[in-house]
């Protein structure tokens, strides 16, 4: 079995600010893997199964973020899911499209590319506050395209705290566990960067086979 490493979520639950800091504690004998909420001997697949996604250089770059951390198809409360949503090559997380409960804040606050937005995805029912790096923001619709980043980012700079938002869509690379995404169907999936490890359900409204894997867009996100 490969040596286990944390999944790179930087959630801080283990007592370290970053996963790399936790690794240092593990190597120094100052911590046990079980301190990580994502550690599970029973739910660990081999690195070779992750690498079965493909063998292009860009793909190797982003799947290496999940090295030795793979997925069983069952979330932390026992819900089965069909696939994991991973980031595009060279991106930190799957792309997320959100709409603040007050969509006009995008225009009023002048939210733009590069800004950091914080808030809770209360629309789908997630209890976790998120920090989001903006890729684009539409002042007409209020839709913000972003990456989820570690919560520690919000301690480093000024943020736009929208407090609560709906999740309009996800886009990323689907890694099948039980079955691949099927266009026009509602399926359960696990966001690869989900800090609470809960399966989400969504409508699959776009599937493309690309050189780096299966590009998928998911809408009408819910946690049931």
C-alpha positions as CSV (number, residue, x, y, z in Angstrom):
1,X,0.0,0.0,0.0
2,X,1.3,3.5,-0.8
3,X,2.1,5.9,2.0
4,X,-1.0,7.9,2.8
5,X,-0.9,11.7,2.4
6,X,-3.7,14.3,3.1
7,X,-5.8,15.5,0.2
8,X,-4.6,19.1,0.1
9,X,-7.9,20.7,1.3
10,X,-6.1,22.9,4.0
11,X,-9.2,22.8,6.2
12,X,-7.3,23.1,9.4
13,X,-9.3,20.4,11.2
14,X,-6.1,18.5,12.1
15,X,-4.6,21.4,14.0
16,X,-2.2,22.4,11.2
17,X,-2.9,25.4,8.9
18,X,-2.1,23.5,5.8
19,X,-1.9,19.8,4.7
20,X,1.8,20.2,4.1
21,X,2.2,21.3,7.7
22,X,0.3,18.3,8.8
23,X,2.7,16.1,6.7
24,X,5.6,17.7,8.5
25,X,4.0,16.7,11.9
26,X,3.4,13.2,10.6
27,X,7.0,12.8,9.5
28,X,8.2,14.2,12.8
29,X,6.0,11.7,14.8
30,X,4.0,14.6,16.2
31,X,0.6,13.6,14.8
32,X,-1.4,10.6,13.7
33,X,-3.2,10.3,10.3
34,X,-6.5,9.8,12.1
35,X,-6.4,13.5,13.0
36,X,-7.3,14.2,9.4
37,X,-11.1,14.0,8.9
38,X,-10.5,12.6,5.4
39,X,-8.3,9.7,6.6
40,X,-9.9,6.3,6.2
41,X,-8.0,3.0,5.7
42,X,-11.1,1.4,4.4
43,X,-11.8,4.1,1.9
44,X,-8.3,4.4,0.4
45,X,-7.7,3.1,-3.1
46,X,-4.3,2.9,-4.7
47,X,-2.6,5.7,-6.6
48,X,-2.7,3.6,-9.7
49,X,-6.5,3.8,-9.8
50,X,-6.3,7.6,-9.8
51,X,-3.7,7.6,-12.6
52,X,-6.1,5.5,-14.7
53,X,-7.7,8.8,-15.6
54,X,-5.0,9.3,-18.1
55,X,-1.3,9.9,-18.7
56,X,-0.9,13.4,-20.2
57,X,1.6,15.7,-18.4
58,X,-1.1,18.3,-17.5
59,X,-3.4,15.6,-16.1
60,X,-0.6,14.2,-14.0
61,X,-0.1,17.7,-12.6
62,X,-3.5,17.9,-11.2
63,X,-4.2,14.3,-10.2
64,X,-0.9,14.5,-8.2
65,X,-2.9,16.8,-5.8
66,X,-4.9,13.7,-4.9
67,X,-1.9,11.4,-4.6
68,X,-2.7,8.4,-2.4
69,X,-6.1,9.8,-1.6
70,X,-8.8,8.1,-3.6
71,X,-12.5,7.5,-3.4
72,X,-14.7,4.6,-2.3
73,X,-18.0,5.7,-3.9
74,X,-19.5,6.2,-0.4
75,X,-19.5,9.5,1.4
76,X,-19.1,10.2,5.2
77,X,-22.7,9.5,5.9
78,X,-22.9,6.4,3.8
79,X,-24.5,7.9,0.6
80,X,-23.3,6.4,-2.6
81,X,-22.1,8.6,-5.5
82,X,-21.3,7.9,-9.1
83,X,-18.2,10.1,-9.7
84,X,-15.7,12.6,-8.3
85,X,-15.4,16.0,-9.7
86,X,-11.8,17.0,-10.0
87,X,-10.2,20.3,-11.2
88,X,-9.1,21.0,-14.8
89,X,-5.4,20.6,-15.4
90,X,-3.3,23.2,-13.5
91,X,-6.3,24.5,-11.6
92,X,-6.6,24.3,-7.8
93,X,-10.2,23.0,-7.7
94,X,-13.3,22.4,-9.9
95,X,-14.8,25.7,-11.1
96,X,-17.9,26.8,-9.2
97,X,-20.5,29.3,-10.4
98,X,-22.4,31.0,-7.6
99,X,-25.1,33.6,-7.2
100,X,-25.2,35.6,-3.9
101,X,-28.6,35.8,-2.2
102,X,-28.3,39.5,-3.1
103,X,-27.1,39.2,-6.7
104,X,-26.8,43.0,-6.9
105,X,-23.7,42.9,-4.6
106,X,-21.6,41.9,-7.6
107,X,-22.4,45.3,-9.2
108,X,-22.6,47.4,-6.0
109,X,-19.3,46.1,-4.6
110,X,-17.5,45.9,-8.0
111,X,-16.6,42.3,-7.6
112,X,-14.0,41.3,-10.2
113,X,-11.5,38.7,-11.3
114,X,-8.9,38.1,-8.7
115,X,-11.0,39.2,-5.7
116,X,-11.7,36.8,-2.8
117,X,-15.3,36.2,-1.9
118,X,-16.5,34.4,1.3
119,X,-19.9,33.0,2.2
120,X,-21.9,29.8,2.9
121,X,-23.5,27.8,0.1
122,X,-26.8,28.0,1.9
123,X,-28.8,27.4,-1.2
124,X,-27.7,23.7,-1.6
125,X,-27.7,23.4,2.2
126,X,-23.9,23.2,3.0
127,X,-23.0,24.3,6.6
128,X,-19.4,25.3,5.7
129,X,-18.2,28.8,5.1
130,X,-16.1,29.0,1.9
131,X,-13.4,31.2,0.5
132,X,-13.6,31.6,-3.3
133,X,-11.2,33.1,-5.8
134,X,-13.0,35.0,-8.5
135,X,-12.4,34.1,-12.1
136,X,-15.2,36.3,-13.6
137,X,-18.2,38.2,-12.3
138,X,-21.3,39.2,-14.2
139,X,-22.9,42.5,-12.9
140,X,-26.1,41.8,-14.7
141,X,-26.9,38.2,-13.6
142,X,-24.8,38.3,-10.4
143,X,-23.2,35.0,-11.4
144,X,-19.6,34.6,-10.1
145,X,-17.3,32.0,-11.6
146,X,-14.6,31.0,-9.0
147,X,-12.3,28.4,-7.5
148,X,-12.7,27.2,-3.9
149,X,-9.5,27.9,-2.1
150,X,-8.4,27.1,1.5
151,X,-10.1,29.0,4.3
152,X,-6.8,30.4,5.4
153,X,-6.8,32.6,2.3
154,X,-9.5,34.8,4.0
155,X,-7.0,35.7,6.7
156,X,-4.5,37.1,4.3
157,X,-6.4,39.8,2.5
158,X,-9.6,41.9,2.3
159,X,-12.6,39.9,1.2
160,X,-16.1,40.5,-0.1
161,X,-18.3,38.6,2.4
162,X,-21.6,37.9,0.6
163,X,-22.6,35.7,3.6
164,X,-24.9,33.3,1.7
165,X,-25.1,32.1,-1.9
166,X,-26.7,29.6,-4.3
167,X,-24.5,27.3,-6.3
168,X,-25.5,27.7,-9.9
169,X,-23.1,25.1,-11.4
170,X,-19.9,23.2,-11.2
171,X,-17.4,22.4,-14.1
172,X,-14.5,20.1,-13.9
173,X,-13.2,16.7,-14.8
174,X,-15.3,13.7,-13.8
175,X,-13.5,10.7,-12.4
176,X,-16.0,7.7,-12.4
177,X,-16.2,5.6,-9.3
178,X,-19.4,3.7,-9.8
179,X,-20.5,5.1,-13.2
180,X,-19.7,8.0,-15.5
181,X,-21.8,11.2,-15.9
182,X,-24.7,10.7,-18.3
183,X,-26.1,13.8,-20.1
184,X,-29.6,14.8,-19.0
185,X,-29.7,12.8,-15.9
186,X,-29.5,13.6,-12.2
187,X,-26.6,11.9,-10.4
188,X,-24.8,12.0,-7.2
189,X,-21.2,13.2,-7.2
190,X,-18.5,14.2,-4.8
191,X,-16.6,17.5,-5.3
192,X,-13.0,16.7,-4.9
193,X,-12.4,19.7,-2.7
194,X,-15.5,19.2,-0.4
195,X,-14.2,19.8,3.1
196,X,-17.1,17.8,4.7
197,X,-17.0,14.9,2.3
198,X,-20.7,14.9,1.5
199,X,-22.1,13.7,-1.8
200,X,-24.0,16.3,-3.9
201,X,-26.7,15.7,-6.5
202,X,-26.9,17.6,-9.7
203,X,-28.3,17.6,-13.2
204,X,-25.6,16.7,-15.8
205,X,-26.1,19.2,-18.6
206,X,-22.8,19.0,-20.5
207,X,-20.4,16.1,-21.1
208,X,-17.3,16.4,-23.4
209,X,-14.5,13.9,-23.9
210,X,-11.2,15.9,-23.9
211,X,-7.6,14.9,-24.0
212,X,-7.3,15.3,-20.2
213,X,-10.5,13.4,-19.4
214,X,-14.3,13.9,-19.2
215,X,-15.2,17.6,-19.0
216,X,-18.6,17.9,-17.3
217,X,-20.9,20.7,-16.3
218,X,-23.4,20.2,-13.4
219,X,-26.3,22.4,-12.5
220,X,-29.1,22.5,-9.9
221,X,-26.8,21.5,-7.1
222,X,-28.3,20.1,-3.9
223,X,-27.2,18.2,-0.8
224,X,-29.9,15.8,0.1
